[in-house]
Amino acid sequence: MSREAPQFQDNLGAASSPRSIRLAGEFHTLLAEQAGSPLLADFVNATVARTSLILARYGRPHLAECGIDEHVQLIEALKKQDRTRAMEIMDRHLHAVEDRAYAEEAPQADISAILSRYVGTKD
């Protein structure tokens, strides 16, 4: 897992951009796959797909560094096998994602405009 972390850090850019949302989702999917549970990996993959769409459509802008910092802290806690710290970080991180998903006013973009940003994107 740790060798993939720099790619996510270096390439996130603006946190509300399609690329940022996709890379953050890939981070969560890779992390779940590392647990070795196909059930968990499938659940996280489905959750990431839904959450990514919700964040793209309704999410509030935020700094990419927030998510990156949370991911780095989580990786460090996992390296140290500090389960308590890892759970605290994940709990705080998931609540932060939930908070970012709530829009205070109705969004202006339609769903086809949002999805069109993902068509043909390459790294």
C-alpha positions as CSV (number, residue, x, y, z in Angstrom):
1,M,0.0,0.0,0.0
2,S,2.7,2.5,0.9
3,R,4.2,2.6,-2.5
4,E,1.0,3.8,-4.0
5,A,0.5,6.6,-1.5
6,P,2.9,9.1,-3.2
7,Q,1.0,8.8,-6.4
8,F,-2.2,9.8,-4.7
9,Q,-0.5,12.7,-2.9
10,D,1.2,14.0,-6.0
11,N,-1.8,13.8,-8.3
12,L,-4.8,14.8,-6.3
13,G,-4.8,18.5,-7.2
14,A,-8.1,20.3,-6.5
15,A,-10.1,18.1,-4.1
16,S,-13.5,18.6,-5.9
17,S,-12.0,17.7,-9.3
18,P,-13.1,14.5,-11.0
19,R,-9.5,13.3,-10.9
20,S,-9.2,13.9,-7.2
21,I,-12.5,12.2,-6.4
22,R,-11.4,9.2,-8.6
23,L,-8.0,8.9,-7.0
24,A,-9.4,9.2,-3.5
25,G,-11.8,6.4,-4.4
26,E,-9.0,4.2,-5.7
27,F,-7.1,4.7,-2.4
28,H,-10.1,3.4,-0.4
29,T,-10.6,0.5,-2.8
30,L,-6.9,-0.5,-2.6
31,L,-7.0,-0.2,1.2
32,A,-10.0,-2.5,1.4
33,E,-8.4,-5.0,-1.0
34,Q,-5.3,-5.1,1.3
35,A,-7.6,-6.4,4.1
36,G,-7.9,-9.7,2.2
37,S,-11.7,-9.8,2.5
38,P,-13.6,-10.0,-0.8
39,L,-16.8,-9.1,1.0
40,L,-15.2,-5.9,2.4
41,A,-13.6,-5.1,-0.9
42,D,-16.9,-5.4,-2.7
43,F,-18.7,-3.3,-0.1
44,V,-16.1,-0.6,-0.2
45,N,-16.1,-0.6,-4.1
46,A,-19.8,-0.1,-4.2
47,T,-19.7,2.5,-1.5
48,V,-16.9,4.4,-3.2
49,A,-18.9,4.4,-6.5
50,R,-21.9,5.9,-4.9
51,T,-20.0,8.3,-2.7
52,S,-17.9,9.6,-5.6
53,L,-21.0,10.4,-7.6
54,I,-22.6,12.1,-4.6
55,L,-19.5,14.2,-3.9
56,A,-19.2,15.2,-7.6
57,R,-22.9,16.2,-7.7
58,Y,-23.5,17.7,-4.2
59,G,-20.2,17.9,-2.4
60,R,-18.8,21.1,-1.0
61,P,-15.3,22.2,-2.2
62,H,-12.5,21.5,0.2
63,L,-8.7,21.4,0.2
64,A,-7.2,18.2,-1.2
65,E,-4.6,18.3,1.5
66,C,-7.2,17.4,4.1
67,G,-7.9,14.0,2.6
68,I,-4.3,13.4,1.7
69,D,-3.2,14.1,5.3
70,E,-5.9,11.7,6.6
71,H,-4.7,9.0,4.2
72,V,-1.1,9.4,5.2
73,Q,-2.0,9.3,8.9
74,L,-3.9,6.1,8.3
75,I,-1.1,4.5,6.4
76,E,1.3,5.4,9.2
77,A,-1.0,3.9,11.9
78,L,-1.4,0.7,9.9
79,K,2.4,0.4,9.4
80,K,2.7,0.7,13.2
81,Q,-0.1,-1.8,13.6
82,D,-1.8,0.7,15.9
83,R,-5.4,-0.4,15.5
84,T,-6.9,2.1,17.9
85,R,-5.2,5.0,16.1
86,A,-6.2,3.7,12.7
87,M,-9.9,3.3,13.8
88,E,-9.9,6.9,15.2
89,I,-8.4,8.2,12.0
90,M,-11.0,6.3,9.9
91,D,-13.9,7.4,12.0
92,R,-12.8,11.1,11.7
93,H,-12.1,10.7,8.0
94,L,-15.5,9.1,7.2
95,H,-17.3,11.8,9.2
96,A,-15.4,14.5,7.2
97,V,-16.4,12.9,3.9
98,E,-20.0,12.8,5.1
99,D,-19.9,16.4,6.0
100,R,-18.4,17.4,2.6
101,A,-21.2,15.5,0.9
102,Y,-23.9,17.8,2.2
103,A,-24.7,20.8,0.0
104,E,-26.3,23.9,1.5
105,E,-28.1,24.8,-1.7
106,A,-29.3,23.0,-4.7
107,P,-26.6,22.1,-7.2
108,Q,-26.6,23.7,-10.6
109,A,-24.9,21.0,-12.7
110,D,-26.9,18.1,-14.1
111,I,-25.8,14.5,-13.8
112,S,-24.9,14.1,-17.5
113,A,-22.5,17.1,-17.2
114,I,-20.9,15.5,-14.1
115,L,-20.4,12.1,-15.7
116,S,-19.1,13.6,-19.0
117,R,-16.1,14.9,-17.1
118,Y,-15.1,11.2,-16.5
119,V,-15.4,10.0,-20.0
120,G,-12.0,9.6,-21.7
121,T,-9.9,10.8,-18.7
122,K,-6.4,9.3,-18.6
123,D,-3.6,9.5,-16.1
